[in-house]
Amino acid sequence: MTKSVIIIGGGIVGCMTAMELVNRGHQVTIVERNQIASQTSGESSWAGGGIIFPLLPWHYAEAVNSLTRHAAHFYRELSHKLFIETGIDANFAQSGFLLLPEFDRQAALNWCEKYGVTAQKVKAADYDVQSLSGEDALWLPDVCQIRPPYAMQAMRKWLELHKVKMLEHTQLVPLQETHELNEWQTTNGDKLRADQFVVTSGAWSFDLLKETSAKLNIKPMRGQILLYKPETNLKQMVYREGFYMIPRLDGHLLAGSTLEDVGFDSGVTEAVRDELRIKAEAIMPALQHQPIIKHWSGLRPGTPENLPTISAHPTIKNLYLNTGHFRYGLTMAPASAKLIAALMSGEAPQIDPAPYACVS
C-alpha cells in the first residue's frame, strides 16, 4: 500500500532512505533545514573521505560490521545506475587500502580471514610511502572509495527524477511526546502531514526528539580535512593510527580527519591544519613542497561504539529513526536504509534489528 512519508534530514542517510522508500512505491518528501545533498545537509559525509570500509573493523561489534559488510558491492552497482540515469559520475573506485603500523596485525588477519576480505602482508616502502612505526604493513586490495559530494548530487538528481518533494531551508520545532504522529509543525507555523515520519538528521536528531521518550545518545563531533593536488599522487588509500589519505581520480589528495568534541562549531582551526599537514608529510614527504588547496570541516553524529539507531520510536506511532551513524554514515547508509524501509513497510528485515532499537 502506498504511504506518504516525510524524511527529516537530507544528507546521505536521508537520501538513501528516500531511494529505498521510493523503490517500494511510497510518496516521499524530504525536509531539510539547509539544502538537500549539500555540505550543509550532509555534514557527516563532508567530514569523511568516502572510504567504503570501516576503519579497523576488527575493533567493532558485529552489529556495526553487519551494516557495512556489503557496502562496496552496493555502491559499485549504485554508482553505475546513477550515472546511467542522471549522467553524474560518483567517482567510485577500487583503490585498495594500505594499513600502516601500529595496529593489531593478528586481529586484523583473523578478521579478514573470517569475513573473506583479501589481506596481504607487505612492506610500506613498496607503496611509495614512509612509515614511522615500521615497514610491516597490511594491504587490502579490494577496499573501495566514492566521492561523497558527487554521490549525493547524483542521488539528489535521481530523487528529483522520481518526483520526491524537497522542502529546503525548513526547520521543524522539537517534537513533544504524543501517542501518534500525523503532523509535524515547522518553525514558520506550517503543519506537515504524512502517514509516516523518519528522522535522519544526524547530529541534530537529539534536539528534535529530546522532549520525547526516545533516549538518543548522539552528539556532534567535528572532523577537519585538508585537500592537496600533488604533482605525483598516491596510488592507494593509506591509513595510520586514526589518519587517512585518499587519492581522488582527478589527482586531488584528501588528508584527515579529526574527532573533536566542540558542539555544533563547524569552523576550522590553524592548530588542526598544522597537525594534519605534519601527519600527511610524514607519510608523503613530497607534500612539504605542495600547497594546501582547501581546509574544511563537517559534523558527525557521535554515538557510543559507532552504533546507530534504526527503529520505530519506542512510544510514538508512525515515527521512525535512522540516525547516529557517527563515522560510517556513507558505509552504513545502504543497509540502514533497507532495514528502516523494511520495518516501515511491515516486511521481514534481512538483518536482526534488535541491536539498533531505540530505548525509552
C-alpha positions as CSV (number, residue, x, y, z in Angstrom):
1,M,0.0,0.0,0.0
2,T,1.3,3.4,-0.9
3,K,2.0,5.7,2.0
4,S,3.1,9.3,2.3
5,V,6.4,9.6,4.2
6,I,8.3,12.6,5.4
7,I,12.0,12.2,5.9
8,I,13.6,14.8,8.2
9,G,17.2,15.3,7.1
10,G,18.7,15.5,3.6
11,G,22.2,14.0,4.0
12,I,23.4,10.7,2.7
13,V,21.3,8.6,5.1
14,G,18.2,10.6,4.4
15,C,18.6,10.4,0.6
16,M,19.4,6.7,0.7
17,T,16.3,6.1,2.9
18,A,14.2,8.1,0.4
19,M,15.5,6.0,-2.5
20,E,14.5,2.8,-0.7
21,L,11.0,4.1,0.1
22,V,10.5,5.3,-3.5
23,N,11.5,1.9,-4.8
24,R,8.8,0.4,-2.6
25,G,6.2,2.7,-4.1
26,H,5.8,5.3,-1.4
27,Q,5.3,9.1,-1.8
28,V,8.3,10.7,-0.2
29,T,9.0,14.3,1.0
30,I,12.4,15.3,2.4
31,V,12.6,18.2,4.8
32,E,16.0,19.8,5.3
33,R,17.0,22.8,7.5
34,N,19.5,23.8,4.8
35,Q,20.0,22.4,1.3
36,I,19.4,18.7,0.4
37,A,22.5,16.7,-0.6
38,S,24.9,19.6,0.1
39,Q,27.6,20.2,2.6
40,T,25.2,21.9,5.0
41,S,22.9,18.9,5.0
42,G,25.4,16.1,4.6
43,E,27.7,17.5,7.4
44,S,28.9,14.0,8.3
45,S,29.5,12.9,4.7
46,W,31.7,16.0,4.1
47,A,33.6,15.2,7.3
48,G,34.5,11.8,5.8
49,G,36.6,10.8,2.9
50,G,34.3,8.3,1.2
51,I,36.2,5.2,2.2
52,I,33.6,2.3,1.8
53,F,35.0,0.3,4.6
54,P,35.0,0.7,8.4
55,L,38.4,1.7,9.7
56,L,39.8,-1.1,11.7
57,P,36.6,-3.2,11.7
58,W,38.1,-5.8,14.0
59,H,37.6,-3.3,16.8
60,Y,33.8,-3.0,16.3
61,A,30.9,-5.1,17.4
62,E,29.2,-7.5,14.9
63,A,26.2,-5.1,14.8
64,V,28.4,-2.4,13.3
65,N,30.0,-4.7,10.7
66,S,26.7,-6.2,9.7
67,L,25.7,-2.8,8.3
68,T,28.9,-2.2,6.4
69,R,29.7,-5.7,5.0
70,H,28.2,-5.4,1.6
71,A,28.5,-1.6,1.1
72,A,31.2,-1.8,-1.6
73,H,29.2,-4.1,-3.8
74,F,26.1,-1.9,-3.3
75,Y,27.9,1.3,-4.2
76,R,29.6,-0.3,-7.2
77,E,26.1,-1.1,-8.6
78,L,24.5,2.2,-7.4
79,S,27.2,4.4,-9.0
80,H,26.7,2.7,-12.3
81,K,22.9,3.0,-12.0
82,L,23.1,6.7,-11.0
83,F,25.5,7.5,-13.9
84,I,23.1,5.9,-16.4
85,E,20.0,7.6,-15.1
86,T,21.5,11.0,-14.1
87,G,24.7,11.4,-16.0
88,I,26.6,12.2,-12.8
89,D,29.7,10.2,-12.1
90,A,30.1,9.5,-8.3
91,N,33.8,8.6,-8.8
92,F,33.5,5.1,-7.4
93,A,37.0,3.4,-7.5
94,Q,38.6,0.3,-6.1
95,S,41.7,2.0,-4.8
96,G,42.9,-0.5,-2.2
97,F,43.7,0.3,1.4
98,L,47.2,0.3,2.9
99,L,47.3,-0.1,6.7
100,L,50.5,1.2,8.3
101,P,51.6,0.2,11.8
102,E,51.0,0.3,14.6
103,F,47.9,-1.9,14.7
104,D,46.9,-5.4,15.9
105,R,48.2,-7.4,13.0
106,Q,46.9,-10.7,14.1
107,A,43.4,-9.4,15.0
108,A,43.3,-7.8,11.5
109,L,44.3,-11.0,9.7
110,N,41.9,-13.1,11.8
111,W,39.0,-10.7,10.9
112,C,39.9,-10.6,7.2
113,E,40.1,-14.4,7.1
114,K,36.7,-14.8,8.9
115,Y,34.8,-12.5,6.6
116,G,36.6,-13.3,3.3
117,V,38.4,-10.0,2.9
118,T,41.7,-10.3,1.0
119,A,44.6,-9.1,3.1
120,Q,48.3,-9.3,2.3
121,K,51.4,-8.7,4.4
122,V,53.5,-6.1,2.6
123,K,56.3,-3.6,3.2
124,A,55.3,0.1,3.3
125,A,58.2,1.2,1.2
126,D,56.9,-0.8,-1.8
127,Y,53.9,1.6,-1.9
128,D,55.9,4.8,-2.0
129,V,55.0,5.9,1.5
130,Q,57.0,6.4,4.7
131,S,56.1,4.5,7.8
132,L,57.5,5.9,11.1
133,S,56.5,2.9,13.1
134,G,58.0,0.1,11.0
135,E,57.7,-1.3,7.5
136,D,55.3,-4.2,8.3
137,A,52.0,-3.0,6.6
138,L,48.8,-4.7,5.5
139,W,47.4,-4.4,2.0
140,L,43.6,-4.7,1.4
141,P,43.3,-4.5,-2.4
142,D,39.5,-4.7,-2.6
143,V,38.7,-1.7,-0.5
144,C,36.8,1.0,-2.5
145,Q,36.0,4.7,-2.3
146,I,33.4,7.0,-3.6
147,R,33.3,10.8,-3.7
148,P,30.6,11.9,-1.3
149,P,29.7,15.3,-2.9
150,Y,29.3,13.7,-6.3
151,A,27.4,10.7,-5.0
152,M,25.0,12.9,-3.1
153,Q,24.5,15.2,-6.2
154,A,23.7,12.1,-8.2
155,M,21.2,10.8,-5.6
156,R,19.5,14.2,-5.4
157,K,19.1,14.2,-9.2
158,W,17.7,10.6,-9.1
159,L,15.2,11.7,-6.3
160,E,14.1,14.7,-8.4
161,L,13.5,12.4,-11.4
162,H,11.4,10.2,-9.2
163,K,9.2,13.0,-8.0
164,V,10.4,13.2,-4.5
165,K,9.3,16.5,-3.0
166,M,12.0,18.6,-1.4
167,L,11.4,21.2,1.3
168,E,14.6,23.0,1.9
169,H,15.5,25.7,4.4
170,T,12.7,24.3,6.5
171,Q,13.1,23.7,10.2
172,L,10.8,21.7,12.5
173,V,10.0,22.5,16.1
174,P,11.2,19.9,18.6
175,L,8.6,17.2,18.9
176,Q,6.6,16.8,22.1
177,E,5.6,13.4,23.5
178,T,2.4,12.1,21.9
179,H,0.8,8.8,21.2
180,E,0.6,9.1,17.4
181,L,2.2,11.4,14.9
182,N,0.2,12.6,12.0
183,E,1.7,16.1,11.5
184,W,4.8,18.0,12.5
185,Q,5.0,21.8,12.8
186,T,7.6,23.9,11.2
187,T,9.2,26.9,12.9
188,N,7.1,29.0,10.5
189,G,3.9,27.5,11.8
190,D,3.1,25.3,8.9
191,K,1.9,21.7,9.6
192,L,3.4,18.9,7.5
193,R,1.2,15.8,7.4
194,A,2.1,12.3,6.4
195,D,1.4,8.7,7.2
196,Q,4.9,8.1,8.5
197,F,7.9,10.2,9.5
198,V,11.6,9.2,9.6
199,V,14.3,11.2,11.4
200,T,17.6,11.0,9.6
201,S,19.0,14.3,11.0
202,G,22.3,13.0,12.3
203,A,23.8,15.2,15.0
204,W,20.6,17.3,15.1
205,S,18.3,14.3,15.9
206,F,18.8,14.7,19.6
207,D,17.4,18.2,19.7
208,L,14.4,17.3,17.6
209,L,13.4,14.4,19.9
210,K,14.7,15.4,23.3
211,E,11.2,16.2,24.6
212,T,10.0,12.7,23.7
213,S,10.7,9.3,25.4
214,A,13.5,8.4,23.0
215,K,16.8,8.2,24.7
216,L,19.3,9.1,22.0
217,N,22.9,9.3,22.9
218,I,24.0,11.4,20.0
219,K,26.3,14.5,19.9
220,P,28.1,16.4,17.2
221,M,31.8,15.5,16.6
222,R,33.8,17.8,14.3
223,G,36.1,16.4,11.6
224,Q,38.6,18.6,9.8
225,I,40.1,17.7,6.4
226,L,42.8,19.0,4.1
227,L,42.9,18.8,0.3
228,Y,46.1,18.7,-1.9
229,K,46.8,18.3,-5.6
230,P,50.3,16.8,-5.6
231,E,52.5,16.6,-8.7
232,T,52.7,12.8,-8.1
233,N,49.8,11.3,-6.2
234,L,49.4,8.2,-4.1
235,K,48.1,5.1,-6.0
236,Q,46.2,3.8,-3.0
237,M,44.4,4.9,0.2
238,V,46.6,4.9,3.3
239,Y,45.7,4.7,7.0
240,R,47.9,5.2,10.0
241,E,46.7,5.5,13.6
242,G,43.5,7.4,13.0
243,F,44.7,9.4,10.0
244,Y,43.9,8.6,6.4
245,M,45.0,9.8,2.9
246,I,42.7,9.2,-0.1
247,P,43.8,9.8,-3.7
248,R,41.0,11.0,-6.0
249,L,40.5,10.1,-9.6
250,D,41.1,13.7,-10.7
251,G,44.5,13.9,-9.0
252,H,43.5,15.5,-5.7
253,L,44.5,14.0,-2.3
254,L,42.4,14.1,0.8
255,A,44.1,14.1,4.2
256,G,42.2,13.8,7.5
257,S,40.4,13.8,9.7
258,T,39.9,14.7,13.3
259,L,37.4,13.8,16.0
260,E,36.7,16.9,18.1
261,D,34.0,17.3,20.7
262,V,33.2,21.0,20.2
263,G,29.4,21.0,20.0
264,F,27.9,22.5,16.8
265,D,31.0,24.5,15.9
266,S,31.9,23.6,12.3
267,G,34.8,26.0,12.0
268,V,38.4,25.2,11.2
269,T,41.5,25.9,13.2
270,E,45.1,26.7,12.3
271,A,46.3,24.2,15.0
272,V,44.5,21.3,13.4
273,R,45.6,22.4,9.9
274,D,49.2,22.2,11.1
275,E,48.6,18.8,12.8
276,L,47.0,17.3,9.7
277,R,49.8,18.7,7.5
278,I,52.5,17.2,9.6
279,K,50.9,13.8,9.6
280,A,50.4,13.9,5.8
281,E,54.0,15.0,5.2
282,A,55.3,12.2,7.5
283,I,53.7,9.6,5.2
284,M,54.3,11.5,1.9
285,P,57.3,13.8,2.3
286,A,56.8,15.3,-1.2
287,L,53.8,17.2,0.3
288,Q,56.2,19.6,2.0
289,H,56.5,21.5,-1.2
290,Q,52.8,21.4,-2.1
291,P,50.2,24.0,-1.1
292,I,47.1,23.1,0.8
293,I,44.2,23.8,-1.6
294,K,41.3,23.6,0.8
295,H,40.7,23.1,4.5
296,W,37.2,22.4,5.7
297,S,35.2,20.5,8.4
298,G,31.9,18.7,9.0
299,L,29.9,17.4,11.9
300,R,29.4,13.7,12.6
301,P,26.6,12.3,14.8
302,G,28.8,10.8,17.5
303,T,27.4,7.7,19.2
304,P,28.9,5.1,21.6
305,E,30.6,2.3,19.8
306,N,29.6,3.8,16.4
307,L,26.2,2.1,16.7
308,P,23.3,3.9,15.0
309,T,19.6,3.9,16.0
310,I,17.4,2.3,13.3
311,S,13.9,1.5,14.6
312,A,10.4,2.7,15.3
313,H,10.2,5.3,18.0
314,P,9.5,3.5,21.3
315,T,6.3,5.2,22.2
316,I,5.1,7.4,19.2
317,K,3.2,5.6,16.5
318,N,4.2,6.4,12.8
319,L,7.6,7.8,13.8
320,Y,10.8,6.1,12.9
321,L,14.5,6.8,13.4
322,N,17.5,6.2,11.2
323,T,20.3,8.2,12.8
324,G,23.5,8.3,14.7
325,H,25.9,6.6,12.3
326,F,28.9,8.5,13.5
327,R,32.0,7.9,11.3
328,Y,30.3,5.4,8.9
329,G,27.2,7.1,7.6
330,L,28.3,6.5,4.0
331,T,29.2,2.9,4.6
332,M,26.2,2.1,6.7
333,A,23.6,4.0,4.7
334,P,22.6,1.3,2.2
335,A,21.9,-1.4,4.8
336,S,20.4,1.1,7.2
337,A,18.0,2.4,4.6
338,K,17.0,-1.2,3.7
339,L,16.4,-2.0,7.3
340,I,14.3,1.0,8.2
341,A,12.3,0.7,4.9
342,A,11.5,-2.9,5.7
343,L,10.4,-2.0,9.2
344,M,8.2,0.8,7.9
345,S,6.7,-1.4,5.2
346,G,5.9,-4.3,7.6
347,E,8.5,-6.6,5.8
348,A,10.8,-9.1,7.4
349,P,14.3,-7.4,7.6
350,Q,17.3,-9.1,6.2
351,I,19.4,-8.4,9.3
352,D,18.4,-8.6,13.0
353,P,17.0,-5.1,14.0
354,A,17.4,-5.7,17.8
355,P,20.8,-4.1,18.2
356,Y,19.6,-0.8,16.7
357,A,16.4,-0.4,18.7
358,C,15.6,2.9,20.3
359,V,15.0,2.7,24.0
360,S,12.8,4.8,26.1
